Amino acid sequence: MGHRKLQRFAENLTFNNLFQVGYDQLEQEGFALKGKWAEHFGNGNPITLELGCGKGDYTLALARIHPERNYIGVDIKGARLWRGAKTATEEPLKNVAFIRTRIELIAGFFAPGEVSEIWITFCDPQLKKPNKRLTSPRFLDTYDSFVAAGSTLHLKTDSQELYDYTLNEVLPTRHVEVIVHTDDLYSEKAPSQPVNAATLDEAKLTQTFYERMFLAEGKPITYIRWRNIQ
C-alpha cells in the first residue's frame, strides 16, 4: 500500500464527518446514530444518500445548493472518501457526512423512514451478477426498509444494460412512479415524459470523475428518477 494512501487512511480517522464501521462492530454493537442522525447534524432536515459516492461529487454539490437538507455519501473505498470528507471539512459543509461500508450493510445505519432520497451514481453495473446490481430487487427491498413514504430515487449511469434492466425489468414490478427517464441525458431530444427543466437540472448539476471520462469517450449518460408510492 502506498505511503500517500496510508496518510489518507490516517487522516480519515480525524474527520468528524466520516464514519467507519466494520461488519463485526455493526453486528455486535450496532450503529450509534441509527435513528439519531438529527443529533449529528443538529437538525431534523431530510436526508439524501449518495450510494457508491466515490469522492462524493454529488454529495458535495447538492449540499452546497441545498443547505436545508442533509447529505450522506456511502462508499467502501477509504482513499476516495478522504477527498469528500476533507473538502466538506475545509469549506466547511455542516450538512455533509460520509459512511465507509459495503452497501449490503446500509440498512444497519438508518432507522425506518429516516432517509427521503437516494442517488445511485455510476455504480458497477455488475453485468454478470444481476443480484449484485444496486437497483436489483434485493437492494431496493433493503432501501425500502429505511426510506420514507414518497421517497425519490435516482439512477445515473453510462451502462445502457443497467438502465434497461432497471427501467424495464425491475421498476415495473415495484410500487413506484417513474417520473422521468432518458437514455441520453445531454442530447437535444426530449426526455420520456414532459417535465420542467428543473427536473433534469439536478441530474446535470455536476459531473463525476467517471461521468467526465465516459462523456469524453462519447458514451451517452442515462438517467431514471422514480418515486415510491407506498
C-alpha positions in Angstrom: 0.0 0.0 0.0 1.4 3.4 -1.0 2.5 6.0 1.6 0.0 8.5 0.3 -2.9 6.1 0.8 -1.7 5.3 4.3 -1.6 9.0 5.1 -5.2 9.4 3.8 -6.4 6.5 5.9 -4.8 8.0 9.0 -6.4 11.4 8.3 -9.8 9.8 7.8 -9.7 8.9 11.5 -9.6 12.6 12.4 -12.7 13.6 10.4 -15.8 14.0 12.5 -18.0 13.7 9.3 -16.7 10.3 8.3 -17.9 7.1 10.0 -16.2 3.8 9.5 -17.9 0.7 11.0 -16.9 -2.8 10.2 -19.2 -5.8 9.8 -18.4 -7.3 13.2 -18.8 -4.0 15.0 -22.1 -3.3 13.3 -23.4 -6.8 14.2 -22.3 -6.7 17.8 -22.8 -3.1 18.8 -25.0 -1.6 16.1 -24.5 2.0 14.9 -25.0 4.7 17.5 -26.5 7.2 15.1 -29.1 4.8 13.6 -32.4 6.7 14.1 -30.5 9.6 15.6 -28.8 11.3 12.6 -30.5 14.5 13.7 -28.2 14.6 16.7 -25.1 14.5 14.4 -26.4 17.2 12.1 -28.0 19.3 14.8 -31.3 19.4 12.9 -34.1 17.2 11.7 -33.8 18.1 8.0 -34.4 15.5 5.3 -31.5 13.1 4.5 -30.3 12.3 1.0 -27.9 9.4 0.4 -25.4 9.0 -2.5 -24.6 5.3 -2.8 -21.3 4.4 -4.3 -20.3 8.0 -3.9 -16.6 7.7 -4.6 -15.1 11.2 -3.9 -18.6 12.5 -3.0 -19.1 14.7 -6.1 -22.9 14.6 -5.9 -23.0 14.7 -2.1 -20.9 17.9 -2.0 -22.6 19.6 -5.0 -26.1 19.1 -3.7 -25.2 20.0 -0.2 -23.8 23.4 -1.4 -27.1 24.4 -3.0 -29.5 22.8 -0.5 -28.4 23.8 3.0 -31.9 22.9 4.1 -31.1 19.2 3.6 -28.5 16.8 4.9 -26.4 14.6 2.7 -24.5 11.4 3.3 -22.2 9.7 0.9 -21.6 6.0 1.1 -18.6 4.0 -0.3 -16.2 1.3 0.7 -13.1 3.0 -0.7 -11.4 4.9 2.1 -9.0 6.8 -0.1 -11.9 8.1 -2.2 -13.9 9.1 0.8 -10.9 11.0 2.1 -11.4 13.6 -0.6 -15.0 14.2 0.1 -14.6 14.3 3.9 -11.7 16.7 3.6 -13.5 19.0 1.3 -16.6 19.1 3.5 -14.3 19.8 6.5 -12.4 22.6 4.8 -15.3 24.5 3.3 -17.0 23.7 5.8 -20.2 22.0 4.9 -22.0 21.1 8.1 -24.8 19.3 6.3 -22.5 16.6 4.9 -21.3 13.2 6.3 -19.8 10.1 4.8 -20.0 6.4 5.7 -17.4 3.8 4.8 -19.1 0.5 4.5 -20.4 -2.1 2.0 -23.7 -1.1 0.6 -25.1 -4.5 1.5 -24.9 -3.3 5.1 -26.5 0.1 4.6 -29.7 -0.8 6.5 -27.7 -1.1 9.7 -27.1 2.7 9.6 -30.7 4.0 9.3 -34.0 3.6 11.0 -37.3 3.2 9.1 -38.3 6.4 7.4 -35.0 8.2 8.2 -34.0 8.8 4.5 -36.0 10.7 2.0 -33.9 10.5 -1.2 -31.2 8.2 -2.8 -28.8 8.9 -5.6 -27.1 6.0 -7.3 -24.3 7.4 -9.5 -22.2 5.4 -11.9 -22.1 2.2 -9.8 -20.6 -1.0 -11.1 -23.4 -2.4 -13.4 -22.5 -6.0 -12.4 -23.3 -7.3 -15.9 -22.8 -10.9 -14.9 -24.3 -10.8 -11.5 -27.8 -9.2 -11.6 -28.4 -9.8 -7.9 -25.5 -7.5 -7.0 -26.8 -4.6 -9.0 -27.7 -1.6 -6.8 -31.1 -1.4 -8.4 -31.9 -5.1 -8.1 -35.0 -6.2 -6.1 -32.7 -7.3 -3.3 -31.2 -3.8 -2.9 -34.4 -2.0 -3.5 -36.0 -4.0 -0.7 -33.1 -3.0 1.5 -33.7 0.7 0.8 -37.4 0.3 1.4 -36.6 -0.7 5.0 -35.3 2.8 5.8 -36.7 5.3 3.2 -39.7 7.5 4.0 -43.0 7.2 2.2 -42.9 9.0 -1.1 -39.1 8.9 -1.2 -37.3 9.7 -4.5 -34.6 7.6 -6.1 -32.3 8.5 -8.9 -30.1 6.3 -11.1 -27.4 7.9 -13.3 -25.2 5.6 -15.3 -23.3 5.1 -18.5 -24.4 1.5 -18.6 -27.3 1.0 -21.1 -27.7 -2.5 -19.7 -28.2 -1.3 -16.2 -30.6 1.4 -17.4 -32.7 -1.1 -19.4 -32.7 -3.6 -16.6 -33.8 -1.1 -14.0 -36.4 0.6 -16.2 -37.9 -2.4 -18.0 -37.4 -5.4 -15.7 -37.3 -4.1 -12.1 -39.3 -0.9 -11.7 -42.5 -2.3 -13.4 -42.6 -4.9 -10.5 -42.4 -2.3 -7.8 -44.9 0.2 -6.2 -43.2 3.2 -7.8 -44.0 6.1 -10.2 -41.3 6.7 -12.8 -41.1 10.5 -13.0 -38.7 10.8 -15.9 -36.1 8.7 -17.8 -33.8 9.3 -20.7 -31.2 7.2 -22.4 -29.1 10.2 -23.3 -29.2 12.9 -20.7 -27.2 15.5 -22.6 -28.9 15.1 -26.0 -31.3 17.6 -27.5 -34.1 15.1 -27.8 -37.0 15.3 -25.3 -37.0 13.0 -22.3 -39.5 10.2 -21.9 -42.1 12.4 -20.2 -42.8 16.2 -20.3 -41.1 17.7 -17.3 -39.9 21.2 -16.4 -36.3 21.9 -16.8 -35.6 21.8 -13.1 -36.5 18.1 -13.0 -33.4 17.3 -15.1 -31.2 20.1 -13.8 -30.2 18.2 -10.7 -29.1 15.3 -12.9 -26.8 17.7 -14.8 -25.8 19.6 -11.7 -22.3 18.2 -11.5 -20.3 15.6 -13.4 -18.4 13.0 -11.5 -14.9 11.9 -12.5 -16.3 8.8 -14.2 -19.0 10.8 -16.0 -16.5 13.2 -17.5 -14.4 10.2 -18.6 -17.4 8.5 -20.2 -18.6 11.7 -22.0 -15.1 12.1 -23.3 -15.3 8.6 -24.8 -18.6 9.5 -26.4 -20.8 7.4 -24.2 -24.3 8.6 -23.5 -25.3 9.1 -19.9 -28.7 7.6 -18.9 -30.9 8.7 -16.1 -34.0 7.5 -14.3 -35.9 9.2 -11.5 -38.7 7.4 -9.7 -40.8 7.8 -6.5 -42.0 5.2 -4.1 -45.8 5.4 -3.8 -46.5 3.0 -0.9 
